[in-house]
């Protein structure tokens, strides 16, 4: 009977390698994709809670250049248009330090905003089409 590799928590310094929790088999059977998706969703949730004032912003976030570094990472991820593609990119990322996780969290939120905007546009277009057809 094969012995599964225990899942370990990501290190605080973001170091990843062969012992990455995304590569290890989970006792619950979740895939690396599911675990990465959960981590990105958690980071996005944390960012939203900080913006809403529910959580205090960590003091080191205000260090000079910190926000610019995270912003640069998020800008580099802007061409990614779907959450699946973002998670796939995150799984390939060699360095997952806090700035990278924050950048991916911001990209996750940007994809959510664009998806919501597209849904709203489609809803308005359907409504307009019904009105034009006399069914409004």
Backbone as JSON Lines, residues from 0, in Angstrom:
{"i":0,"aa":"X","n":[0.85,-1.17,0.0],"ca":[0.0,0.0,0.0],"c":[0.9,1.24,0.0]}
{"i":1,"aa":"X","n":[0.69,2.17,-0.97],"ca":[1.54,3.36,-1.05],"c":[1.28,4.29,0.13]}
{"i":2,"aa":"X","n":[2.34,4.89,0.58],"ca":[2.25,5.85,1.67],"c":[2.16,7.24,1.05]}
{"i":3,"aa":"X","n":[1.17,8.01,1.5],"ca":[1.03,9.35,0.93],"c":[1.97,10.3,1.65]}
{"i":4,"aa":"X","n":[2.42,11.3,0.91],"ca":[3.28,12.34,1.47],"c":[2.41,13.31,2.24]}
{"i":5,"aa":"X","n":[2.74,13.61,3.48],"ca":[1.89,14.56,4.22],"c":[2.0,15.95,3.63]}
{"i":6,"aa":"X","n":[0.91,16.66,3.67],"ca":[0.88,18.03,3.19],"c":[1.47,18.92,4.27]}
{"i":7,"aa":"X","n":[2.35,19.82,3.86],"ca":[2.95,20.75,4.81],"c":[2.48,22.15,4.48]}
{"i":8,"aa":"X","n":[2.43,22.99,5.47],"ca":[2.02,24.37,5.26],"c":[3.11,25.12,4.52]}
{"i":9,"aa":"X","n":[2.75,26.07,3.66],"ca":[3.76,26.87,2.98],"c":[4.6,27.62,4.01]}
{"i":10,"aa":"X","n":[5.88,27.74,3.73],"ca":[6.76,28.44,4.66],"c":[6.47,29.93,4.6]}
{"i":11,"aa":"X","n":[6.81,30.62,5.65],"ca":[6.55,32.05,5.71],"c":[7.38,32.84,4.73]}
{"i":12,"aa":"X","n":[8.54,32.31,4.37],"ca":[9.38,33.04,3.43],"c":[9.0,32.76,1.98]}
{"i":13,"aa":"X","n":[8.01,31.88,1.76],"ca":[7.53,31.62,0.41],"c":[8.37,30.62,-0.35]}
{"i":14,"aa":"X","n":[9.35,29.99,0.29],"ca":[10.2,29.03,-0.42],"c":[9.37,27.83,-0.84]}
{"i":15,"aa":"X","n":[9.55,27.42,-2.06],"ca":[8.84,26.27,-2.59],"c":[9.84,25.33,-3.22]}
{"i":16,"aa":"X","n":[9.47,24.13,-3.37],"ca":[10.35,23.16,-4.0],"c":[9.66,21.83,-4.06]}
{"i":17,"aa":"X","n":[10.44,20.75,-3.96],"ca":[9.87,19.41,-4.04],"c":[8.92,19.16,-2.88]}
{"i":18,"aa":"X","n":[9.11,19.86,-1.76],"ca":[8.24,19.67,-0.61],"c":[7.06,20.64,-0.61]}
{"i":19,"aa":"X","n":[6.78,21.25,-1.76],"ca":[5.69,22.2,-1.88],"c":[4.36,21.53,-1.53]}
{"i":20,"aa":"X","n":[3.5,22.22,-0.76],"ca":[2.21,21.63,-0.43],"c":[1.33,21.45,-1.66]}
{"i":21,"aa":"X","n":[1.66,22.15,-2.75],"ca":[0.85,22.01,-3.95],"c":[1.25,20.79,-4.76]}
{"i":22,"aa":"X","n":[2.42,20.24,-4.49],"ca":[2.87,19.05,-5.19],"c":[2.61,17.8,-4.38]}
{"i":23,"aa":"X","n":[2.5,17.94,-3.07],"ca":[2.29,16.8,-2.2],"c":[0.85,16.32,-2.28]}
{"i":24,"aa":"X","n":[0.66,15.04,-2.05],"ca":[-0.68,14.47,-2.04],"c":[-1.35,14.84,-0.72]}
{"i":25,"aa":"X","n":[-2.57,15.28,-0.8],"ca":[-3.29,15.7,0.38],"c":[-4.05,14.52,0.97]}
{"i":26,"aa":"X","n":[-4.13,14.43,2.31],"ca":[-4.92,13.36,2.92],"c":[-6.39,13.44,2.53]}
{"i":27,"aa":"X","n":[-6.87,14.63,2.21],"ca":[-8.27,14.78,1.83],"c":[-8.49,14.48,0.35]}
{"i":28,"aa":"X","n":[-7.41,14.3,-0.39],"ca":[-7.52,13.96,-1.8],"c":[-7.7,15.16,-2.71]}
{"i":29,"aa":"X","n":[-7.59,16.38,-2.19],"ca":[-7.76,17.54,-3.06],"c":[-6.52,17.69,-3.94]}
{"i":30,"aa":"X","n":[-6.75,18.17,-5.12],"ca":[-5.67,18.3,-6.1],"c":[-4.86,19.57,-5.84]}
{"i":31,"aa":"X","n":[-3.66,19.65,-6.42],"ca":[-2.88,20.89,-6.29],"c":[-3.66,22.1,-6.81]}
{"i":32,"aa":"X","n":[-4.43,21.91,-7.88],"ca":[-5.22,23.0,-8.46],"c":[-6.26,23.49,-7.44]}
{"i":33,"aa":"X","n":[-6.93,22.55,-6.75],"ca":[-7.93,22.95,-5.77],"c":[-7.3,23.68,-4.59]}
{"i":34,"aa":"X","n":[-6.15,23.22,-4.13],"ca":[-5.48,23.86,-3.0],"c":[-4.99,25.25,-3.39]}
{"i":35,"aa":"X","n":[-4.45,25.4,-4.6],"ca":[-3.99,26.72,-5.06],"c":[-5.18,27.66,-5.22]}
{"i":36,"aa":"X","n":[-6.28,27.15,-5.73],"ca":[-7.49,27.96,-5.88],"c":[-7.96,28.45,-4.52]}
{"i":37,"aa":"X","n":[-7.95,27.56,-3.55],"ca":[-8.37,27.93,-2.2],"c":[-7.44,29.0,-1.61]}
{"i":38,"aa":"X","n":[-6.13,28.86,-1.83],"ca":[-5.18,29.85,-1.3],"c":[-5.39,31.22,-1.94]}
{"i":39,"aa":"X","n":[-5.62,31.25,-3.25],"ca":[-5.85,32.53,-3.93],"c":[-7.16,33.16,-3.48]}
{"i":40,"aa":"X","n":[-8.2,32.34,-3.33],"ca":[-9.48,32.87,-2.87],"c":[-9.35,33.41,-1.45]}
{"i":41,"aa":"X","n":[-8.59,32.73,-0.61],"ca":[-8.36,33.21,0.76],"c":[-7.61,34.54,0.76]}
{"i":42,"aa":"X","n":[-6.6,34.66,-0.1],"ca":[-5.84,35.91,-0.17],"c":[-6.75,37.04,-0.66]}
{"i":43,"aa":"X","n":[-7.58,36.78,-1.66],"ca":[-8.5,37.8,-2.16],"c":[-9.49,38.2,-1.07]}
{"i":44,"aa":"X","n":[-9.97,37.23,-0.32],"ca":[-10.89,37.53,0.78],"c":[-10.22,38.39,1.83]}
{"i":45,"aa":"X","n":[-8.96,38.07,2.14],"ca":[-8.2,38.87,3.11],"c":[-8.05,40.31,2.62]}
{"i":46,"aa":"X","n":[-7.75,40.48,1.33],"ca":[-7.6,41.83,0.77],"c":[-8.91,42.6,0.85]}
{"i":47,"aa":"X","n":[-10.02,41.94,0.56],"ca":[-11.32,42.61,0.64],"c":[-11.64,43.01,2.08]}
{"i":48,"aa":"X","n":[-11.3,42.15,3.04],"ca":[-11.55,42.48,4.44],"c":[-10.69,43.64,4.9]}
{"i":49,"aa":"X","n":[-9.46,43.73,4.41],"ca":[-8.6,44.86,4.75],"c":[-9.16,46.14,4.16]}
{"i":50,"aa":"X","n":[-9.59,46.08,2.9],"ca":[-10.18,47.26,2.25],"c":[-11.44,47.73,2.96]}
{"i":51,"aa":"X","n":[-12.23,46.77,3.48],"ca":[-13.48,47.11,4.16],"c":[-13.24,47.58,5.6]}
{"i":52,"aa":"X","n":[-12.02,47.46,6.08],"ca":[-11.71,47.89,7.43],"c":[-11.93,46.83,8.49]}
{"i":53,"aa":"X","n":[-12.27,45.61,8.07],"ca":[-12.48,44.52,9.04],"c":[-11.15,44.03,9.61]}
{"i":54,"aa":"X","n":[-10.1,44.08,8.81],"ca":[-8.76,43.68,9.26],"c":[-7.83,44.87,9.13]}
{"i":55,"aa":"X","n":[-6.9,44.94,10.04],"ca":[-5.89,46.0,9.96],"c":[-4.85,45.63,8.91]}
{"i":56,"aa":"X","n":[-4.38,46.63,8.21],"ca":[-3.32,46.41,7.22],"c":[-2.01,46.15,7.96]}
{"i":57,"aa":"X","n":[-1.3,45.08,7.62],"ca":[-0.02,44.82,8.29],"c":[0.93,46.0,8.1]}
{"i":58,"aa":"X","n":[1.67,46.37,9.15],"ca":[2.55,47.55,9.08],"c":[3.6,47.48,7.97]}
{"i":59,"aa":"X","n":[4.11,46.29,7.68],"ca":[5.17,46.2,6.68],"c":[4.65,46.46,5.26]}
{"i":60,"aa":"X","n":[3.34,46.51,5.06],"ca":[2.8,46.8,3.75],"c":[3.07,48.25,3.35]}
{"i":61,"aa":"X","n":[3.29,49.1,4.33],"ca":[3.5,50.52,4.02],"c":[4.97,50.86,3.8]}
{"i":62,"aa":"X","n":[5.85,49.86,3.81],"ca":[7.27,50.12,3.54],"c":[7.44,50.7,2.14]}
{"i":63,"aa":"X","n":[8.41,51.6,1.97],"ca":[8.64,52.2,0.65],"c":[8.88,51.13,-0.42]}
{"i":64,"aa":"X","n":[8.2,51.27,-1.51],"ca":[8.38,50.35,-2.63],"c":[7.54,49.09,-2.55]}
{"i":65,"aa":"X","n":[6.97,48.8,-1.39],"ca":[6.2,47.56,-1.22],"c":[4.97,47.55,-2.12]}
{"i":66,"aa":"X","n":[4.19,48.61,-2.06],"ca":[2.97,48.68,-2.88],"c":[3.31,48.69,-4.37]}
{"i":67,"aa":"X","n":[4.39,49.37,-4.74],"ca":[4.79,49.41,-6.15],"c":[5.19,48.02,-6.63]}
{"i":68,"aa":"X","n":[5.89,47.28,-5.79],"ca":[6.3,45.92,-6.15],"c":[5.07,45.02,-6.36]}
{"i":69,"aa":"X","n":[4.13,45.07,-5.44],"ca":[2.91,44.27,-5.56],"c":[2.11,44.72,-6.79]}
{"i":70,"aa":"X","n":[2.04,46.03,-7.02],"ca":[1.34,46.56,-8.19],"c":[1.96,46.09,-9.49]}
{"i":71,"aa":"X","n":[3.29,46.05,-9.53],"ca":[3.99,45.56,-10.71],"c":[3.66,44.09,-10.98]}
{"i":72,"aa":"X","n":[3.62,43.3,-9.92],"ca":[3.29,41.88,-10.07],"c":[1.87,41.73,-10.61]}
{"i":73,"aa":"X","n":[0.94,42.49,-10.05],"ca":[-0.46,42.43,-10.5],"c":[-0.58,42.87,-11.96]}
{"i":74,"aa":"X","n":[0.19,43.9,-12.36],"ca":[0.17,44.35,-13.76],"c":[0.67,43.27,-14.7]}
{"i":75,"aa":"X","n":[1.7,42.54,-14.28],"ca":[2.23,41.46,-15.12],"c":[1.22,40.34,-15.29]}
{"i":76,"aa":"X","n":[0.3,40.21,-14.34],"ca":[-0.72,39.16,-14.41],"c":[-1.99,39.62,-15.12]}
{"i":77,"aa":"X","n":[-2.07,40.9,-15.47],"ca":[-3.27,41.47,-16.1],"c":[-3.71,40.76,-17.38]}
{"i":78,"aa":"X","n":[-2.79,40.28,-18.23],"ca":[-3.25,39.58,-19.44],"c":[-3.99,38.27,-19.18]}
{"i":79,"aa":"X","n":[-3.87,37.73,-17.99],"ca":[-4.57,36.48,-17.66],"c":[-6.03,36.81,-17.45]}
{"i":80,"aa":"X","n":[-6.9,36.11,-18.19],"ca":[-8.33,36.46,-18.2],"c":[-9.24,35.52,-17.44]}
{"i":81,"aa":"X","n":[-8.75,34.35,-17.02],"ca":[-9.62,33.41,-16.31],"c":[-8.96,32.96,-15.01]}
{"i":82,"aa":"X","n":[-9.8,32.57,-14.07],"ca":[-9.27,32.1,-12.79],"c":[-8.48,30.81,-12.96]}
{"i":83,"aa":"X","n":[-8.94,29.93,-13.85],"ca":[-8.19,28.68,-14.07],"c":[-6.79,28.97,-14.59]}
{"i":84,"aa":"X","n":[-6.66,29.92,-15.5],"ca":[-5.35,30.29,-16.03],"c":[-4.49,30.94,-14.94]}
{"i":85,"aa":"X","n":[-5.12,31.74,-14.08],"ca":[-4.38,32.37,-12.99],"c":[-3.87,31.33,-12.0]}
{"i":86,"aa":"X","n":[-4.7,30.36,-11.67],"ca":[-4.28,29.29,-10.75],"c":[-3.16,28.49,-11.37]}
{"i":87,"aa":"X","n":[-3.27,28.19,-12.66],"ca":[-2.21,27.46,-13.35],"c":[-0.89,28.23,-13.3]}
{"i":88,"aa":"X","n":[-0.95,29.53,-13.51],"ca":[0.25,30.37,-13.42],"c":[0.8,30.35,-12.0]}
{"i":89,"aa":"X","n":[-0.07,30.42,-11.02],"ca":[0.34,30.41,-9.62],"c":[1.05,29.1,-9.27]}
{"i":90,"aa":"X","n":[0.56,28.01,-9.81],"ca":[1.2,26.71,-9.55],"c":[2.6,26.64,-10.15]}
{"i":91,"aa":"X","n":[2.82,27.34,-11.25],"ca":[4.14,27.34,-11.9],"c":[5.09,28.35,-11.27]}
{"i":92,"aa":"X","n":[4.56,29.28,-10.48],"ca":[5.38,30.33,-9.88],"c":[6.42,29.73,-8.96]}
{"i":93,"aa":"X","n":[7.67,30.09,-9.18],"ca":[8.77,29.53,-8.39],"c":[8.87,30.16,-7.01]}
{"i":94,"aa":"X","n":[8.55,31.43,-6.91],"ca":[8.67,32.16,-5.65],"c":[7.27,32.61,-5.22]}
{"i":95,"aa":"X","n":[6.86,32.17,-4.06],"ca":[5.55,32.59,-3.57],"c":[5.69,33.39,-2.29]}
{"i":96,"aa":"X","n":[6.51,34.43,-2.33],"ca":[6.63,35.27,-1.14],"c":[5.35,36.1,-1.0]}
{"i":97,"aa":"X","n":[5.26,36.88,0.04],"ca":[4.01,37.59,0.3],"c":[3.65,38.57,-0.81]}
{"i":98,"aa":"X","n":[4.63,39.24,-1.4],"ca":[4.35,40.18,-2.48],"c":[3.73,39.46,-3.67]}
{"i":99,"aa":"X","n":[4.23,38.29,-3.98],"ca":[3.68,37.51,-5.11],"c":[2.26,37.07,-4.78]}
{"i":100,"aa":"X","n":[2.04,36.56,-3.56],"ca":[0.69,36.14,-3.18],"c":[-0.28,37.32,-3.23]}
{"i":101,"aa":"X","n":[0.16,38.5,-2.78],"ca":[-0.7,39.68,-2.83],"c":[-1.0,40.07,-4.27]}
{"i":102,"aa":"X","n":[0.01,40.02,-5.14],"ca":[-0.2,40.32,-6.55],"c":[-1.2,39.38,-7.19]}
{"i":103,"aa":"X","n":[-1.07,38.09,-6.88],"ca":[-2.03,37.12,-7.4],"c":[-3.42,37.35,-6.8]}
{"i":104,"aa":"X","n":[-3.48,37.74,-5.53],"ca":[-4.77,38.06,-4.92],"c":[-5.45,39.23,-5.6]}
{"i":105,"aa":"X","n":[-4.67,40.26,-5.93],"ca":[-5.21,41.4,-6.67],"c":[-5.68,41.0,-8.06]}
{"i":106,"aa":"X","n":[-4.92,40.13,-8.72],"ca":[-5.31,39.65,-10.05],"c":[-6.61,38.84,-9.95]}
{"i":107,"aa":"X","n":[-6.75,38.05,-8.88],"ca":[-7.97,37.25,-8.66],"c":[-9.17,38.19,-8.55]}
{"i":108,"aa":"X","n":[-9.01,39.29,-7.8],"ca":[-10.09,40.27,-7.65],"c":[-10.4,40.96,-8.98]}
{"i":109,"aa":"X","n":[-9.37,41.27,-9.76],"ca":[-9.57,41.93,-11.05],"c":[-10.36,41.03,-12.0]}
{"i":110,"aa":"X","n":[-10.07,39.74,-11.99],"ca":[-10.81,38.79,-12.83],"c":[-12.26,38.73,-12.38]}
{"i":111,"aa":"X","n":[-12.49,38.74,-11.08],"ca":[-13.86,38.72,-10.56],"c":[-14.63,39.97,-10.99]}
{"i":112,"aa":"X","n":[-13.94,41.13,-10.91],"ca":[-14.6,42.38,-11.34],"c":[-14.94,42.35,-12.82]}
{"i":113,"aa":"X","n":[-14.02,41.87,-13.65],"ca":[-14.28,41.85,-15.09],"c":[-15.38,40.86,-15.44]}
{"i":114,"aa":"X","n":[-15.45,39.74,-14.71],"ca":[-16.51,38.77,-14.95],"c":[-17.87,39.36,-14.56]}
{"i":115,"aa":"X","n":[-17.91,40.09,-13.44],"ca":[-19.15,40.72,-13.01],"c":[-19.59,41.79,-14.01]}
{"i":116,"aa":"X","n":[-18.63,42.55,-14.53],"ca":[-18.96,43.58,-15.51],"c":[-19.48,42.96,-16.8]}
{"i":117,"aa":"X","n":[-18.89,41.85,-17.22],"ca":[-19.35,41.17,-18.44],"c":[-20.77,40.64,-18.25]}
{"i":118,"aa":"X","n":[-21.06,40.1,-17.08],"ca":[-22.41,39.6,-16.8],"c":[-23.41,40.74,-16.84]}
{"i":119,"aa":"X","n":[-23.06,41.87,-16.27],"ca":[-23.94,43.04,-16.28],"c":[-24.17,43.52,-17.7]}
{"i":120,"aa":"X","n":[-23.1,43.57,-18.51],"ca":[-23.25,43.99,-19.91],"c":[-24.19,43.04,-20.67]}
{"i":121,"aa":"X","n":[-24.0,41.73,-20.47],"ca":[-24.87,40.76,-21.17],"c":[-26.32,40.93,-20.73]}
{"i":122,"aa":"X","n":[-26.55,41.17,-19.43],"ca":[-27.9,41.34,-18.93],"c":[-28.54,42.57,-19.58]}
{"i":123,"aa":"X","n":[-27.79,43.68,-19.69],"ca":[-28.32,44.89,-20.32],"c":[-28.58,44.66,-21.8]}
{"i":124,"aa":"X","n":[-27.72,43.94,-22.48],"ca":[-27.93,43.65,-23.9],"c":[-29.16,42.79,-24.11]}
{"i":125,"aa":"X","n":[-29.37,41.78,-23.26],"ca":[-30.57,40.94,-23.39],"c":[-31.82,41.76,-23.14]}
{"i":126,"aa":"X","n":[-31.77,42.64,-22.14],"ca":[-32.91,43.48,-21.84],"c":[-33.23,44.41,-23.01]}
{"i":127,"aa":"X","n":[-32.18,44.99,-23.6],"ca":[-32.37,45.87,-24.74],"c":[-32.94,45.11,-25.92]}
{"i":128,"aa":"X","n":[-32.46,43.88,-26.14],"ca":[-32.96,43.07,-27.26],"c":[-34.42,42.73,-27.05]}
{"i":129,"aa":"X","n":[-34.83,42.41,-25.82],"ca":[-36.23,42.1,-25.55],"c":[-37.1,43.32,-25.8]}
{"i":130,"aa":"X","n":[-36.59,44.49,-25.41],"ca":[-37.34,45.73,-25.62],"c":[-37.5,45.99,-27.11]}
{"i":131,"aa":"X","n":[-36.45,45.77,-27.89],"ca":[-36.52,45.98,-29.34],"c":[-37.5,45.01,-30.0]}
{"i":132,"aa":"X","n":[-37.61,43.81,-29.46],"ca":[-38.51,42.81,-30.03],"c":[-39.94,43.01,-29.51]}
{"i":133,"aa":"X","n":[-40.12,43.98,-28.63],"ca":[-41.45,44.26,-28.11],"c":[-41.85,43.36,-26.95]}
{"i":134,"aa":"X","n":[-40.89,42.73,-26.31],"ca":[-41.19,41.84,-25.19],"c":[-40.78,42.45,-23.86]}
{"i":135,"aa":"X","n":[-40.35,43.69,-23.85],"ca":[-39.8,44.32,-22.67],"c":[-40.78,44.62,-21.63]}
